[in-house]
Each structure stands twice: as structure tokens, then as C-alpha cells.
């Protein structure tokens, strides 16, 4: 069902901070909004320049923004919290085994007393405190800076790009010849980033209509909650493909990496 933009794209209280942390703000205000403001300036550069060449700071902003897209969805955020809680428990076990060695003058005399002094939602609080560091991944920033970037602009025969709650076109793994990802800049242009320069050249030989169609099929197929379009000309395309190729939330990938062997 078609709805105006203000009626889609959000969930109430999704980014509220847990009890025991600041209640006068949210993760959105503390992290996403400032990041989105900086990223919008980078997007303006990408849209306006036919052959954009980003600075190191702009590349870092773009990398953090892209990583945030993989985490800010409801399902991915929930799975990331579970993964973080599993990591928190593992670290706590390690600390418990070495508590006498690690204890400082102001700490309780026993690890049991230390645990009892923690709030019930200590793991949840730890997740939100570390969220910014999780997004500012230096290895990812360096990796992205060295990828082969290409901009593709729509021609008159090509349907406009669509947007959804999972808008990042991506392969399962980037460090391989066909590894790449992409994202819409606007209904009329998109950016693609490739691991291998030769493969980038092969892909860019394909038609704009093919590239835009591939982006739209992934965008709509991966949608769980909504698709955004500039008009209703692609309604049938959206109805036929909505949610038929769901991808595991990125937070679930984090969870698989922290799960014990055999779990």
C-alpha cells in the first residue's frame, strides 16, 4: 500500500538508551543524526562531481555511515545486542578467572561482590557505550579507501532507483574477485565499489539499465518493512519482488562469530 514518506521508515523507541544511561536523549541523537549530517555533505559531493575523489576524512565518514546502515535496522540491532551480550559474558568469565590479579584498590574484594554491584542490564549498557567504536572500524575505512569506486548515472530509458530498509547492494564477502557493494545516491545515480579493478571494468561494460535493475531487484527483494519510490511507476515491480530475497541481518553475522563452537 502506498503511503507518504512521513508514514514509513521508523519504529517507536527503537534507539532509546537502556535504564541507567541518559534518558534525555537516544542513540539516534547521540550517534546517527550527527553521522547522517556529516554523511549528507559527502553524498552531495558524490552527487555533484562526475568523478568524485573523496578526502581521507570523507572516506572515513562514508565508511562509518555504510557500516551504520548494516546495524541500524530493527532486526540487525536486536541481533547485535545478543552478540554483544555473549561477548560481554565471555569477557566477564575471563575477568572472573583473573579477578585477584586485575582488582584495583577501589574494587570489591571478591568477583561475586563485583558482579552483584553491576546493574542487571550491564551487558545492554556496555553495548550502547561501545556502539560508536563498533562503527568506527579503522580496518574497514582503510579497506574502503583502497576499493575501486565507480559512479553510475541514469539515462532516460532506465527506471529510477528505489530505496528500502535494506538498501545496500552487497556480495557475501568483499575480499574476492567479484566482491563489491553499492548504494543509491539519489533516484538517478548510485555508487559501486569493487575489490578487483579488472572485475570493476567488466561490470562497467554492462548497460546502465542492467546495473540499475540489479540494484533495484536486490533493494526490493531484501525489503522487510518498506520500499521508497519517487512515484508509482514501479508499483508492479515492487509488488512482485517485495521481500522475496531477504538477507540475514548483519547483527546475526556478528552473533555467528561469537557463538561457541557447536552452538
Buried (B, 14 or more C-beta within 10 A) or exposed (E): EEEEEEEEEEEEEBBBBBEEBEEEEBBBEBBBEEBBEBBEEBBEBBBEEEEBEBEEEBBBBBBBBBBBBBBBBBBBBBBBBBBBBBBBEEEBEEBBEEBEEEBEEEEEEEBEEBBEEEEEBBBBBBBBEEBBEBBBBEEBBEBBBEBBBBBBBBEEEBBBBBBBBBBBBBEEEBEEEBBBBBBBBBBBBBBBBBBBEEBBEEBBEEEBEEBBBBBBBBBBBBBBBBBBBBEEEBEEBBEEBBBEBEBEBBBBBBBEEBEEEEE
